[in-house]
Amino acid sequence: TNTPSSNTPEARLETIQALFLLVAVGTWASRTLLRESLTVRSWLALLVQEAGLSNPPTSLPSLTWEEWIRAESEKRTKCLIYCFFNLHCIAYDIPPLIVSTKMDITLPQTAREWRAANAWEWAEIRRQNPPCEIKFLDALTKLFAKSGTIMQKSQPPTSSLGNYMLITAISQQIFF
């Protein structure tokens, strides 16, 4: 029988996603589970950092739908974990385990692409609106740039998840 290796990127991502769900459920449970959840939270942060706080490009025209789904899933998982850790800062007054300056990641692509039901629909969306990758730290820096500076050039719109990520980054700035 073929058992999947736990050393593949897909297996690591599934492990990260499973731990994320455990932490999320434990975070809002009883005090006993909360303590355990906060312990698992540190393991989760370690796994995410080992996987890398970066992502492969997702706007390349040569990507297939399946490759894009894998890359975008990994990126979105890391983004959501980053946001969730920032939520912990607010809820429990604890420092985040992933700081904004370490996030060498691009903001998630549009929800239209993410919700595409098949490869043809996804390709058509990308043809009509060519994807543009926006680095998270560039977008965050632009939020704090004075008007009239070089950072104030127009920027393509970000996804809802990208905007949420920027909002939680601001809350992290306030925390520190």
C-alpha positions as CSV (number, residue, x, y, z in Angstrom):
1,T,0.0,0.0,0.0
2,N,1.1,3.5,-0.7
3,T,1.2,5.8,2.3
4,P,1.9,9.4,1.6
5,S,5.2,10.7,3.0
6,S,4.9,13.2,5.8
7,N,7.9,15.0,4.3
8,T,6.1,16.3,1.2
9,P,5.0,20.0,1.0
10,E,1.3,18.8,0.7
11,A,1.6,16.7,3.9
12,R,3.3,19.5,5.8
13,L,0.6,21.9,4.7
14,E,-2.1,19.5,5.9
15,T,-0.4,19.1,9.2
16,I,-0.2,22.9,9.6
17,Q,-3.9,23.2,8.7
18,A,-4.9,20.5,11.2
19,L,-2.9,22.2,14.0
20,F,-4.4,25.5,13.1
21,L,-7.9,24.0,13.5
22,L,-7.0,22.5,16.8
23,V,-5.6,25.9,18.0
24,A,-8.7,27.7,16.8
25,V,-11.1,25.4,18.5
26,G,-9.1,25.3,21.7
27,T,-8.7,29.0,21.8
28,W,-12.4,29.6,22.5
29,A,-12.9,26.5,24.7
30,S,-12.5,26.0,28.5
31,R,-9.5,27.2,30.4
32,T,-7.8,23.8,30.3
33,L,-8.1,23.5,26.6
34,L,-7.0,27.1,26.2
35,R,-3.7,26.4,27.9
36,E,-3.2,23.4,25.7
37,S,-4.2,25.4,22.7
38,L,-1.6,28.1,23.5
39,T,1.1,25.3,23.7
40,V,0.1,23.9,20.4
41,R,0.1,27.5,19.0
42,S,3.9,27.6,19.6
43,W,4.3,24.3,17.6
44,L,2.1,25.7,14.9
45,A,4.3,28.8,14.6
46,L,7.4,26.7,14.5
47,L,6.0,24.6,11.7
48,V,4.9,27.7,9.7
49,Q,8.3,29.3,10.1
50,E,10.0,26.0,9.1
51,A,7.8,25.9,6.0
52,G,8.9,29.5,5.2
53,L,7.2,32.8,5.6
54,S,7.3,33.3,1.8
55,N,5.5,31.9,-1.1
56,P,6.1,31.0,-4.7
57,P,4.8,33.4,-7.4
58,T,1.1,32.8,-8.1
59,S,0.8,35.2,-11.0
60,L,3.0,33.4,-13.5
61,P,1.2,32.7,-16.8
62,S,2.7,29.3,-17.0
63,L,1.0,28.0,-13.8
64,T,-1.7,25.4,-14.2
65,W,-4.9,25.7,-12.1
66,E,-3.8,22.8,-9.9
67,E,-0.4,24.4,-9.2
68,W,-2.0,27.7,-8.5
69,I,-4.5,26.1,-6.1
70,R,-1.6,24.5,-4.1
71,A,0.5,27.7,-4.0
72,E,-2.5,29.9,-3.1
73,S,-3.7,27.4,-0.5
74,E,-0.4,27.5,1.2
75,K,-0.2,31.3,1.0
76,R,-3.8,31.7,2.4
77,T,-3.1,29.2,5.2
78,K,0.0,31.2,6.3
79,C,-1.9,34.5,6.0
80,L,-4.8,33.2,8.2
81,I,-2.4,31.9,10.8
82,Y,-0.6,35.2,10.9
83,C,-4.0,37.0,11.3
84,F,-5.1,34.5,14.0
85,F,-2.0,35.1,16.0
86,N,-2.6,38.8,15.8
87,L,-6.1,38.2,17.1
88,H,-4.6,36.4,20.1
89,C,-2.6,39.6,20.8
90,I,-5.8,41.5,21.2
91,A,-7.8,38.7,23.0
92,Y,-5.1,37.5,25.4
93,D,-2.5,40.3,25.6
94,I,0.2,38.0,24.4
95,P,2.9,38.7,21.8
96,P,2.5,37.4,18.3
97,L,4.6,34.4,17.3
98,I,4.9,35.7,13.8
99,V,5.9,39.3,13.3
100,S,5.0,41.4,10.3
101,T,8.6,42.1,9.3
102,K,9.2,38.4,8.8
103,M,6.3,37.9,6.4
104,D,8.0,37.9,3.0
105,I,4.7,36.9,1.3
106,T,2.4,38.4,-1.3
107,L,-1.1,39.2,-0.5
108,P,-3.7,36.6,-1.5
109,Q,-5.1,36.8,-5.0
110,T,-8.7,37.8,-5.7
111,A,-11.7,35.9,-4.3
112,R,-13.0,35.5,-7.9
113,E,-10.0,33.4,-8.8
114,W,-10.2,31.5,-5.5
115,R,-13.8,30.6,-6.1
116,A,-13.4,29.4,-9.7
117,A,-15.1,26.1,-10.1
118,N,-12.8,24.7,-12.8
119,A,-9.6,25.4,-14.8
120,W,-11.4,27.0,-17.7
121,E,-13.3,29.5,-15.4
122,W,-10.0,30.3,-13.5
123,A,-8.1,30.9,-16.8
124,E,-10.9,33.1,-18.1
125,I,-10.8,35.2,-14.9
126,R,-7.1,35.6,-15.2
127,R,-7.3,36.5,-18.8
128,Q,-9.9,39.3,-18.1
129,N,-8.0,40.6,-15.1
130,P,-4.3,39.6,-15.2
131,P,-3.1,38.9,-11.7
132,C,-0.8,41.3,-9.9
133,E,1.2,40.3,-6.9
134,I,1.5,42.8,-4.1
135,K,4.1,42.2,-1.4
136,F,2.6,42.3,2.1
137,L,5.3,44.5,3.5
138,D,5.1,46.9,0.6
139,A,1.4,47.3,1.1
140,L,1.8,47.7,4.8
141,T,4.5,50.4,4.3
142,K,2.3,52.2,1.9
143,L,-0.4,52.5,4.6
144,F,2.0,54.5,6.7
145,A,3.7,56.5,3.9
146,K,3.1,60.3,3.8
147,S,1.1,61.5,0.8
148,G,3.3,62.7,-2.0
149,T,6.1,60.2,-1.4
150,I,7.2,57.6,-3.9
151,M,5.2,55.0,-2.0
152,Q,1.9,56.7,-2.9
153,K,1.8,55.4,-6.5
154,S,-1.5,53.7,-7.4
155,Q,-1.7,50.1,-6.4
156,P,-4.1,47.5,-7.7
157,P,-6.9,46.5,-5.3
158,T,-6.2,43.8,-2.8
159,S,-8.4,40.9,-1.9
160,S,-10.6,40.8,1.2
161,L,-8.2,38.5,2.9
162,G,-5.3,40.8,1.9
163,N,-7.1,43.7,3.5
164,Y,-7.9,41.7,6.6
165,M,-4.2,40.8,6.8
166,L,-3.3,44.5,6.6
167,I,-5.8,45.4,9.4
168,T,-4.4,42.7,11.7
169,A,-0.9,44.0,10.9
170,I,-1.9,47.4,12.1
171,S,-3.2,45.8,15.3
172,Q,0.2,44.2,15.7
173,Q,1.9,47.5,15.2
174,I,-0.3,49.0,18.0
175,F,0.4,46.0,20.3
176,F,4.2,46.6,20.0
